[in-house]
Structure formats: structure tokens, C-alpha cells
Amino acid sequence: MKETKIDTRTNLVEVRGEGYLYRFPLSIFPPMLQQLINEANKACNFPESYMGASMLFALSTAIGNTCTLRVKRNRVERCILYLHLIGEPGTLKSHPLRFAMQPIVERDIKNRKEYQKQYEKYLKELQEGGNPEKPVCRQRLIHDATPEAMMKIMSENPAGVCVLCDEISTFHSNI
């Protein structure tokens, strides 16, 4: 089994047994995101690889099923990305992901508040004998849910959702 180690000072990944060193390819990002990743590394010591992967994950979540890529004449792919940040305890895995996902978390909170208002209005109209359309809670993130609840959330959110967990075991038990 090959063992890997990230040097958080240089952001190089060492694969023991093969001696390769990899650096996260920041050049894949637009200059503004490259600068953000570099500044997060300097200010908070977030490893570039964790921050870059977290940014890709956040972008994938934001895009969801709204765009597709035709890779062949009869083959279309969606923006689906699975991310597991793996490292020793204390290597700042969770912080970059929280940072990258914060705008989506805030959007979900705003959508949840709007949904609660719509649902109260819906209940009031039902009590008054009306036949209102039941509102749907638009969300992008699922933190912890049963498979049945996840299926309901996914069916109500055709743009796609993201299962966001702090631990791999939680992710696999939810899926």
C-alpha cells in the first residue's frame, strides 16, 4: 500500500514508494480564484490542494445539473464530483471545505427562510378552504438524511444537490 503525505508548507504531495511529488494545478482556475487560494494558504495555512479541491467541489455543487458537456455525439456528462479530503488529524481538512461552501450554505439558509414563509401561507390558505399549491424547499446541500428523505429532496431539486459530511463514514452510511 502506498502512503501519501502533504507538506503544508510547499503543498507538495509525496507518494512514498514511488517518490513522486505533485503540486495542485492552480492554473486550472481563473486568476481571481488562484489569488483567493494563495491568500487562504498564506493567511490561514490552508493547503492549496485542500483549498483547490474544495473550490472545485463548491463550483460543481453550484453548477449541479444546470449544465452538461457533450463529450461525444451520443454522450452527455453532468457536473458531478465526489470529494473526500483525506489527511492526518489537524491538517486543516474541514476548514477549506467550509470556506468554499459558505456561499452555498448561506443561500440554503435564505431559501429555507423563504420556504418557511411560503409554507405558513400555504397552511393558512388550506385552513381557509383554498386549494393552494404546496411549496417546495429549494436547497443544494444535504447534511444528514435518511435515504428516503434524500430521494424526496432530490426529486424536489432538479438542479441537483450535494451530500456534505464531515466524516467519510457518515457519507457512506447516508448513501
N, C-alpha and C positions, 0 to 999 in steps of 0.2 A: 504494500500500500504506500502510495506516495504521500508525503507530508508537505504541506504548504505553510508558508509564513509570510506575513505582510510586514514590511519595515515601514512604520507610520511616518518616519522622518522623510524617507525618499519615495514612498508609495510604490516601491518595487515588490513584486511577488516572487518569492523564491520557491521553486518546486524541488524539494530535496529528492535526491536520487537521479535527477536529470540535470540539475544545475542551471535551469533556465531562469531568466529574470524577465518579468513582464511589467510593463507600466500601463496603467489605464489609458486608453487612447482619447485624451481630452479633445483632440482635434475633430472628433465626430460632432461636437457641439458647436452652436453658433458662438461667436466671441463673447457675448453677454453672459451666457451660461458658463463658459470656460472661466471667465473672471469671477463669477459667483462661486464656483467650485474651488478655485485657487484661494479666494479670500476666506472661505469657510475652513479651508485647510490651515491657512496661516493664523486666523483668529481663534478657531475652536479646536484645531488639531484633528479635524475630521479627515480621515484618509481619503485621497482622491478616488480610489477605487470604490469605496463605500458610497461616497457622495455622488459620483458619476452614475453608478448603478441605481442609486435611489432616484436620481433625476430621470433616468430612462424609465423607471417604473412609474413615477408620477406622470410623466408625459404619456405613457401607454394607458394609464388609468384615465387621464383627461380625454384622450382621443377615443378610447373604447371602441365601440362598433360603428362609430360615425364615419370612418374612412376605411377603405380597403385598398389593397395593392394587387394589381393583376400581374402575377409572376409568369404566367403562361397564358396562352389563348383561352384555355378552359379551366384555369386555376386562379382563384382569388384568395388572398390571405387577409386576415384581420390583425389589428394591433394587439396581440396577446403576448404578455410577458409574465413569466414566473420568476420570482426573485427570492432567494434565500441568502441573507448575509451571514456568512459563517466565519467565526473567529474566536479567539480566546476571550474569556470574560474580561471586561474592562477595555476592549479595543474600540469602543465607540461605534458599535454597530447600529444601535437603535436611534441615536441622535440624528445622523444624517437622513435616515428614513423619515423620522418625524418632521424634520425641517422641510424636506422635499414635498411631503404630503400635506403640509399645513394649509395651503390654499384650498385643497380639495376637502379637507376636514371642515374648514370654515364655510365652504359652500354647502356642504351637507347639513351643517347646523342651521344655516339660513333656510335651506329647503325644508328642514324638519319643522321649524317655527311656522313657516308659511303653510305647511301641511296641517299642523295643529289648528290653525285659524280656519282653514278650509273645512276641516273635519267637524269643528264646532258648528260652523254654519250649516253643514250637511245634516248634522243631528237635529239642529233647530228646525230646519225645513221639513225633516221627516216627522217630527213631533207635530208640526202644523198641518200635516196631511199631504204634504207635497211629495213629489217623486224625483228628488234631485239625483244627479249623477254622483256616485261615490268618488271622493278624491283619491289620488294616488300619491304616495310619498316618493318623490324623486330623490335618489341617492346614488352615490358612486362607491361607497365603502360599506363593507360588512365586517364587523369586528368579531362577533361571536354569535353564531346562529345554528340552529338545527338544520339538517339537510332540507327538511320540509319548508322551513322559513326561508332558507336560501333560494329554493325554487320559486317561491312566491315573489320574493324581492327581485329575482332575475326576470321573471315574467312581466313585472311592472316597470322594469327599467331596461327597455330595449337597447339603449345606448351602451349598456354593459355595466358591470360592477367589478369591484376589486375586493378580495378577501384579504384583510390586513390583520396579521397576527404577530405578536412579539416572539413567539416560540414556534419552531418547526412542528413540534408535537401537537400544538393547538391547531395549526393549519391542517395537518393530516387527519386529525380527529373530526374536523369540520367538513372535510371533503368526502 
